[in-house]
């Protein structure tokens, strides 16, 4: 990778880039890539839960519930499913 980066005159960000063996897996664009397969990254899941809790708390007690929370969950699930789709 370093040779390719040098050829393309690209630099790695020192705080965000680690080049290692794929066997350990890596996170990219919210997903975790590993030899076992593709999953949602742990950090992505934690951020989803934190935001869902905030939306719930903001609209708790409303008679119609939380339309913002429902919309957020539906969109997030659609994003997850879109990224994890496999060709059969």
Secondary structure, DSSP 4 states (H G I P E B T S, - for coil): -HHHHHHTT----TTT-----GGG-EEETTEEEETTEEEE-HHHHHHHHHHHHHHHHHHTT-TT--HHHHHHHHHHHHHHHHHH----
